[in-house]
Amino acid sequence: MRKPIIAANWKMYKTFDEAVDFVEAIKDKIPSAEKVDAVVCAPALYLPTLVDLAKDTELAIGAQNMHYEEEGAFTGEISPKMLEAIQVDYVIIGHSERREYFNETDEAVNKKVKAALSHGIVPIVCCGETLEEREAGHTEEKVANQVKEALAGLTEEEVQHIVIAYEPIWAIGTGKTATADDANAVCGHIRKVVEELYGKAAAENIRIQYGGSVKPENIEDLLSKEQIDGALVGGASLQVESYLKLLEAGANA
Ligand SMILES: O=C[C@H](O)COP(=O)(O)O
């Protein structure tokens, strides 16, 4: 039985005060971590404060990106060592917005996944197809390639600690959700890819989220599917009430 993981991806939204108010408002209302992993991935600037606020609560804090090097002359970047030092638990890696607008490659994603693991940070590794790729029937191939590249060189043990987020690009921020059956089918395909590479146990243990216009109205349907172990949520994670509803759905899944 895999525990659901509901991760908020705030992207480049919220001022510092808004971020603090949000975490203050939810921190004592989060369902038990025995039932659901609740994560907020916030802008890097707010991470130390939010980690402090979330200490001794059921909420975990994540980053939205990081560099793969420990340190160096990389102006504007944040390293895994820095995130570990402030006790960040998760980091989103290879979000389609990073791939599209910041030229993040599969090779960089793979390096970042390895760097996160070596610093005790759980990577949430994103994959997903464009609308053109879906319409051309290339979804499975695209996603399988991204997953293979992202996981290259990991051990069977390491793979079980990561989270994969399947996010069809055409469903992100568009209000168009993949049907629960379609999302389930692609998540199942990803699990098969993991099984081919790392065996049955790793495939059974790895958690695969769906992301793309998830909201309180559709999350129950998505989480009722066997292959979907949680959600990576943008827009609907920005309001307290809505995020708490998503967590509730995760706890009851
Ligand atoms: O990381 C989250 C995804 O990009 C989904 O965003 P969305 O829920 O606003 O569609």
The ligand as an SDF file (V2000), in Angstrom:
LIG
                    3D

 10  9  0  0  0  0  0  0  0  0999 V2000
    3.3640   21.4430  -10.7220 O   0  0  0  0  0  0  0  0  0  0  0  0
    2.1510   21.5740  -10.9070 C   0  0  0  0  0  0  0  0  0  0  0  0
    1.6110   21.5160  -12.2250 C   0  0  0  0  0  0  0  0  0  0  0  0
    2.3290   22.2660  -13.1220 O   0  0  0  0  0  0  0  0  0  0  0  0
    0.1230   21.6460  -12.3300 C   0  0  0  0  0  0  0  0  0  0  0  0
   -0.2940   22.9740  -12.2900 O   0  0  0  0  0  0  0  0  0  0  0  0
   -1.8820   23.2610  -12.2600 P   0  0  0  0  0  0  0  0  0  0  0  0
   -2.4300   22.4570  -11.1160 O   0  0  0  0  0  0  0  0  0  0  0  0
   -2.0030   24.7210  -12.0490 O   0  0  0  0  0  0  0  0  0  0  0  0
   -2.4180   22.7750  -13.5680 O   0  0  0  0  0  0  0  0  0  0  0  0
  1  2  2  0
  2  3  1  0
  3  4  1  0
  3  5  1  0
  5  6  1  0
  6  7  1  0
  7  8  2  0
  7  9  1  0
  7 10  1  0
M  END
$$$$
